[in-house]
């Protein structure tokens, strides 16, 4: 009788165990700061996100060596006077954020039979969702780099006008000639003054603009389709730009990136300011020793608009003791907080609202089997479904 009773208890215990294993979660999650009593089986690591702020500043540099007519720009073209001492200027400022793995918040996962997806950064992408079987899409970078070979030929057909330093229109070298001493010159020396040559260039610009107007209003000679008219207009626009550069100089752009790792302690959470660079119009980026250099800074401020949410998660959803059963059977994720990033100086201010992960709080998904999906950019939880 006792043996029969013990067998009944054993079968009941096995049934309860099977029921719990079918209803519960087979995966285990360990914080890298924890010290499990036994060695854990094989698995993988994932990390909670940490947001980095990136400020991209685009600088314009004007090369006046190809602008011999710069002093005639106001009179002949009605342009604002060119200041040859003002070489550098700030064209644009952009603020962006991206997430990296927080080195202090890694977790080791024994997934059992649970499908888990992490990205190349080591951040969670999905839980309980199978891999997509969709076809391979073309890399957007490859599409952007694809150009027609005919357009390459058209681009080379436009040659920039060059200021003739020898004041001659045609010069030919023959055998045994030395550099700078040609023996055959087919035209006489150009005796026009610098202003006269500037007037001729301004007249060419005016002629190009007239042709552009004819194309816009359908007055251009010839029967062309829309694509051809558009191409002709673009070529005229490029010729005009090359001539304008002889008055205002050639502009080149360069983008400089500044990366900031926002601090999340109480002392810096409400407001933190960083020096980005010092700037002058004639030198560009300089150090702090330059007189009258413009200081450009970045401020990150957070008003904790989700403070009630953070308080509820912290004090009303636990506590989950580190290393406990529930702690080892729940995935952790971050709820990011809104912040304002401002780039400013004495002359300008540019601001943008962003989400910063480390300003928020850490929450735990429920125990059990489910499907969860996280935003690849902000790491927000965007989908949850219980199996």
C-alpha positions as CSV (number, residue, x, y, z in Angstrom):
1,X,0.0,0.0,0.0
2,X,2.8,2.3,0.9
3,X,4.6,1.5,-2.4
4,X,1.5,2.2,-4.4
5,X,1.1,5.6,-2.6
6,X,4.7,6.5,-3.2
7,X,4.3,5.7,-7.0
8,X,1.2,8.0,-7.0
9,X,3.2,10.8,-5.5
10,X,6.0,10.4,-8.0
11,X,3.6,10.4,-11.0
12,X,1.9,13.5,-9.5
13,X,5.2,15.3,-9.1
14,X,6.3,14.4,-12.6
15,X,2.9,15.7,-14.0
16,X,3.3,19.0,-12.1
17,X,6.9,19.3,-13.3
18,X,5.8,18.7,-16.9
19,X,2.9,21.2,-16.5
20,X,5.3,23.9,-15.2
21,X,7.8,23.3,-17.9
22,X,5.1,23.6,-20.6
23,X,3.6,26.7,-19.1
24,X,6.7,28.4,-17.8
25,X,9.8,29.6,-19.5
26,X,12.7,27.3,-20.2
27,X,15.2,30.1,-20.7
28,X,17.5,31.6,-18.0
29,X,19.0,35.1,-17.8
30,X,22.1,35.9,-15.7
31,X,23.5,39.3,-15.0
32,X,27.3,39.3,-15.6
33,X,27.6,40.8,-12.1
34,X,25.8,37.7,-10.5
35,X,27.6,34.6,-9.2
36,X,25.5,31.5,-10.0
37,X,26.0,28.6,-7.5
38,X,26.5,26.1,-10.4
39,X,28.2,26.5,-13.8
40,X,25.7,27.7,-16.4
41,X,25.3,25.9,-19.7
42,X,26.1,27.4,-23.1
43,X,24.3,30.5,-24.3
44,X,25.0,34.0,-25.5
45,X,25.3,37.6,-24.3
46,X,23.1,40.6,-24.8
47,X,23.4,44.1,-23.4
48,X,21.1,47.0,-22.6
49,X,21.4,50.0,-24.8
50,X,23.4,53.1,-24.0
51,X,22.7,56.2,-26.2
52,X,25.4,58.2,-27.8
53,X,24.8,61.8,-29.1
54,X,26.4,62.7,-32.4
55,X,26.7,66.3,-33.6
56,X,27.6,66.7,-37.3
57,X,28.8,70.2,-38.3
58,X,29.4,71.0,-42.0
59,X,31.9,73.6,-42.7
60,X,32.3,75.5,-46.0
61,X,35.7,76.7,-47.2
62,X,36.0,79.2,-49.9
63,X,39.1,79.1,-52.3
64,X,39.6,82.5,-53.7
65,X,42.6,81.5,-55.8
66,X,40.2,80.8,-58.7
67,X,38.3,84.1,-58.2
68,X,40.2,86.8,-60.0
69,X,37.1,89.0,-60.3
70,X,36.0,88.9,-56.7
71,X,36.2,92.7,-56.3
72,X,33.8,93.3,-59.2
73,X,31.0,90.9,-57.9
74,X,28.9,93.7,-56.3
75,X,29.0,96.0,-59.4
76,X,28.6,93.5,-62.2
77,X,26.4,90.8,-60.6
78,X,24.8,92.6,-57.7
79,X,26.2,90.2,-55.2
80,X,27.2,91.0,-51.7
81,X,30.7,92.2,-51.4
82,X,33.2,89.3,-51.1
83,X,35.3,89.3,-47.9
84,X,38.4,87.4,-48.8
85,X,39.3,87.2,-45.1
86,X,36.2,85.2,-44.4
87,X,37.3,81.8,-45.7
88,X,35.4,79.4,-43.4
89,X,31.7,79.4,-42.5
90,X,29.3,76.9,-40.8
91,X,26.8,75.6,-43.3
92,X,24.7,73.3,-41.2
93,X,24.4,71.5,-37.9
94,X,22.7,68.1,-37.4
95,X,22.0,66.2,-34.2
96,X,21.5,62.4,-34.1
97,X,21.6,59.6,-31.7
98,X,22.6,56.0,-31.9
99,X,22.7,53.1,-29.4
100,X,25.7,51.0,-28.4
101,X,26.0,48.1,-25.9
102,X,26.3,49.4,-22.3
103,X,29.5,47.7,-21.0
104,X,28.1,47.7,-17.4
105,X,24.8,46.0,-18.2
106,X,25.5,42.7,-20.0
107,X,23.4,39.5,-19.5
108,X,24.1,35.9,-20.3
109,X,21.2,33.9,-21.7
110,X,20.6,30.2,-21.7
111,X,17.8,30.3,-24.4
112,X,16.7,26.7,-24.2
113,X,14.1,26.5,-27.0
114,X,13.2,30.2,-27.0
115,X,14.0,32.1,-30.2
116,X,16.0,35.2,-29.4
117,X,17.5,37.7,-31.9
118,X,20.3,40.1,-31.2
119,X,21.9,42.6,-33.7
120,X,25.6,43.2,-34.4
121,X,25.8,45.6,-31.5
122,X,24.7,42.9,-29.0
123,X,21.3,44.5,-28.4
124,X,18.0,42.7,-28.2
125,X,15.9,42.8,-31.4
126,X,13.2,40.2,-30.6
127,X,12.2,37.4,-28.3
128,X,10.1,34.4,-29.3
129,X,9.8,35.5,-32.9
130,X,11.2,33.2,-35.6
131,X,13.7,34.4,-38.2
132,X,12.2,36.2,-41.3
133,X,12.2,34.2,-44.5
134,X,11.8,37.2,-46.8
135,X,14.1,37.6,-49.8
136,X,17.4,39.4,-49.7
137,X,16.9,43.1,-50.5
138,X,19.4,45.2,-52.4
139,X,21.8,47.2,-50.3
140,X,20.7,50.9,-50.4
141,X,24.3,52.0,-50.8
142,X,24.7,50.0,-54.0
143,X,21.6,51.6,-55.4
144,X,22.9,55.1,-54.6
145,X,26.2,54.4,-56.3
146,X,24.6,53.2,-59.5
147,X,24.9,55.9,-62.2
148,X,24.5,55.8,-66.0
149,X,27.7,55.6,-67.9
150,X,26.3,58.2,-70.4
151,X,25.9,60.7,-67.6
152,X,29.6,60.2,-66.8
153,X,30.5,61.2,-70.3
154,X,28.2,64.2,-70.1
155,X,29.8,65.4,-66.9
156,X,33.2,65.3,-68.5
157,X,32.0,67.4,-71.4
158,X,31.9,70.5,-69.2
159,X,35.3,71.9,-68.6
160,X,35.8,74.7,-66.0
161,X,37.0,78.0,-67.3
162,X,40.6,78.7,-66.2
163,X,42.0,82.1,-65.6
164,X,44.9,82.5,-68.1
165,X,48.0,83.5,-66.1
166,X,49.9,84.2,-69.3
167,X,47.3,86.5,-70.7
168,X,47.3,84.6,-74.0
169,X,44.5,82.6,-75.5
170,X,46.5,80.0,-77.5
171,X,50.1,78.9,-76.9
172,X,51.8,76.0,-78.6
173,X,55.1,74.2,-77.7
174,X,57.2,72.5,-80.3
175,X,60.2,70.2,-80.0
176,X,63.2,71.5,-78.1
177,X,61.1,74.3,-76.4
178,X,61.7,74.9,-72.7
179,X,58.9,75.3,-70.2
180,X,57.7,78.9,-70.2
181,X,59.3,79.7,-73.5
182,X,57.1,78.6,-76.4
183,X,58.3,79.3,-79.9
184,X,54.9,79.5,-81.5
185,X,52.2,81.9,-80.3
186,X,49.1,82.1,-82.6
187,X,47.4,85.1,-81.0
188,X,48.5,88.4,-79.6
189,X,48.7,89.2,-75.9
190,X,45.3,89.9,-74.3
191,X,45.5,93.5,-73.5
192,X,42.2,93.7,-71.8
193,X,42.2,94.9,-68.2
194,X,41.0,92.7,-65.3
195,X,37.7,94.6,-65.2
196,X,37.1,94.1,-68.9
197,X,37.6,90.4,-68.5
198,X,35.2,90.4,-65.5
199,X,32.6,92.3,-67.7
200,X,32.9,89.6,-70.4
201,X,32.4,86.8,-67.8
202,X,29.4,88.6,-66.4
203,X,27.9,88.9,-69.9
204,X,28.4,85.1,-70.3
205,X,26.5,84.6,-67.1
206,X,23.7,86.8,-68.3
207,X,23.5,84.9,-71.6
208,X,23.3,81.6,-69.8
209,X,20.5,82.9,-67.6
210,X,18.6,84.0,-70.7
211,X,18.9,80.6,-72.2
212,X,17.6,79.1,-69.0
213,X,14.6,81.3,-69.1
214,X,13.9,80.3,-72.7
215,X,14.0,76.6,-71.6
216,X,11.6,77.2,-68.8
217,X,9.0,79.1,-70.9
218,X,9.4,76.9,-74.0
219,X,11.0,79.6,-76.1
220,X,14.2,77.6,-76.8
221,X,14.9,76.7,-80.5
222,X,14.4,73.1,-81.4
223,X,11.9,70.3,-80.5
224,X,13.1,68.6,-77.4
225,X,11.4,66.2,-75.0
226,X,11.1,66.9,-71.3
227,X,14.2,64.8,-70.3
228,X,16.4,66.6,-72.9
229,X,15.2,70.0,-71.7
230,X,15.9,69.1,-68.1
231,X,19.4,67.9,-69.1
232,X,20.2,71.1,-71.1
233,X,19.0,73.2,-68.1
234,X,21.3,71.3,-65.7
235,X,24.3,71.8,-68.0
236,X,23.6,75.5,-68.3
237,X,23.3,75.7,-64.5
238,X,26.7,74.0,-64.1
239,X,28.3,76.4,-66.6
240,X,26.8,79.4,-64.7
241,X,28.2,78.0,-61.5
242,X,31.7,77.7,-62.9
243,X,31.6,81.3,-64.1
244,X,30.3,82.5,-60.8
245,X,33.2,80.9,-59.0
246,X,35.5,83.4,-60.7
247,X,33.7,86.1,-58.8
248,X,32.9,84.4,-55.5
249,X,35.4,81.6,-55.3
250,X,35.1,77.8,-55.2
251,X,33.4,76.3,-52.2
252,X,34.3,72.9,-50.7
253,X,32.4,71.3,-47.8
254,X,33.6,69.1,-45.0
255,X,31.6,67.5,-42.2
256,X,33.1,67.0,-38.8
257,X,31.5,64.6,-36.3
258,X,31.5,65.2,-32.5
259,X,30.4,62.2,-30.3
260,X,29.1,62.6,-26.7
261,X,28.4,59.9,-24.2
262,X,25.8,61.5,-21.9
263,X,26.2,61.0,-18.1
264,X,23.2,59.6,-16.3
265,X,24.0,60.2,-12.6
266,X,21.8,62.6,-10.6
267,X,24.3,65.4,-10.7
268,X,24.3,65.6,-14.5
269,X,20.9,64.2,-15.4
270,X,19.0,67.6,-15.5
271,X,21.7,69.4,-17.5
272,X,25.2,68.8,-18.8
273,X,27.3,71.0,-21.2
274,X,30.2,70.0,-23.4
275,X,32.6,72.2,-25.4
276,X,32.6,71.1,-29.0
277,X,35.1,73.5,-30.8
278,X,36.4,77.0,-31.2
279,X,35.9,78.7,-34.6
280,X,37.2,81.7,-36.6
281,X,36.2,82.8,-40.1
282,X,39.8,82.9,-41.4
283,X,41.2,79.7,-39.7
284,X,38.2,77.4,-39.2
285,X,38.5,75.2,-36.1
286,X,41.1,76.5,-33.7
287,X,42.1,76.1,-30.1
288,X,41.0,78.2,-27.2
289,X,44.1,80.4,-27.4
290,X,42.9,82.3,-30.5
291,X,41.6,85.8,-29.8
292,X,37.9,86.3,-30.4
293,X,37.3,82.7,-31.4
294,X,33.7,81.6,-31.3
295,X,33.0,78.9,-28.8
296,X,30.4,76.3,-29.8
297,X,29.0,74.1,-27.1
298,X,26.4,71.3,-26.7
299,X,23.9,71.1,-23.8
300,X,21.9,68.0,-23.0
301,X,19.0,68.5,-20.6
302,X,16.2,66.2,-19.3
303,X,13.1,67.3,-17.5
304,X,12.1,63.7,-16.6
305,X,8.7,63.9,-18.1
306,X,8.2,60.1,-17.5
307,X,9.2,60.4,-13.8
308,X,5.9,58.7,-12.6
309,X,6.5,55.8,-15.0
310,X,10.1,55.3,-13.7
311,X,8.9,55.5,-10.1
312,X,6.2,52.9,-10.7
313,X,8.6,50.5,-12.4
314,X,11.2,50.9,-9.7
315,X,9.0,50.6,-6.6
316,X,5.8,48.8,-7.7
317,X,7.0,46.1,-10.0
318,X,9.3,44.2,-7.7
319,X,11.6,44.1,-6.1
320,X,13.2,41.3,-8.0
321,X,16.2,40.2,-6.0
322,X,19.3,39.7,-8.1
323,X,20.1,36.0,-8.5
324,X,16.6,34.9,-7.5
325,X,14.3,32.6,-9.5
326,X,12.4,35.5,-11.1
327,X,15.5,37.4,-11.8
328,X,16.9,34.5,-13.7
329,X,13.7,34.0,-15.7
330,X,13.1,37.5,-17.0
331,X,14.6,39.5,-19.8
332,X,15.5,43.1,-18.9
333,X,15.0,46.1,-21.2
334,X,15.3,49.9,-21.0
335,X,12.6,52.5,-21.2
336,X,14.3,55.6,-22.7
337,X,13.6,59.1,-21.6
338,X,13.1,62.3,-23.7
339,X,15.8,64.9,-23.6
340,X,16.7,68.1,-25.4
341,X,20.0,68.4,-27.2
342,X,21.1,72.0,-28.0
343,X,24.1,73.2,-30.0
344,X,24.7,76.9,-29.3
345,X,27.1,79.8,-29.3
346,X,26.9,83.6,-28.8
347,X,25.4,83.9,-32.3
348,X,23.1,80.9,-32.8
349,X,21.2,78.1,-31.1
350,X,19.9,74.8,-32.6
351,X,17.9,72.2,-30.6
352,X,16.3,68.8,-31.1
353,X,14.3,66.4,-29.0
354,X,15.8,62.9,-28.8
355,X,15.5,59.7,-26.7
356,X,18.4,58.7,-24.4
357,X,18.3,55.2,-23.0
358,X,20.4,55.7,-19.9
359,X,18.2,58.6,-18.8
360,X,15.3,56.1,-18.4
361,X,14.8,53.1,-16.2
362,X,15.3,49.3,-16.4
363,X,12.2,47.1,-16.5
364,X,11.7,43.4,-16.7
365,X,9.4,41.5,-19.1
366,X,7.0,39.0,-17.4
367,X,7.9,35.4,-16.7
368,X,6.7,32.9,-19.3
369,X,6.6,32.5,-23.1
370,X,5.7,35.4,-25.3
371,X,6.7,37.4,-28.4
372,X,8.5,40.7,-28.0
373,X,9.9,43.1,-30.5
374,X,12.2,46.1,-30.0
375,X,12.8,49.2,-32.1
376,X,16.2,48.8,-33.9
377,X,16.9,52.5,-33.6
378,X,15.7,53.5,-30.1
379,X,15.5,50.0,-28.5
380,X,11.9,50.8,-27.4
381,X,9.6,47.8,-26.8
382,X,7.2,48.2,-29.7
383,X,5.4,44.8,-29.7
384,X,4.4,42.3,-27.1
385,X,2.1,39.2,-27.4
386,X,1.6,36.3,-24.9
387,X,1.8,32.9,-26.6
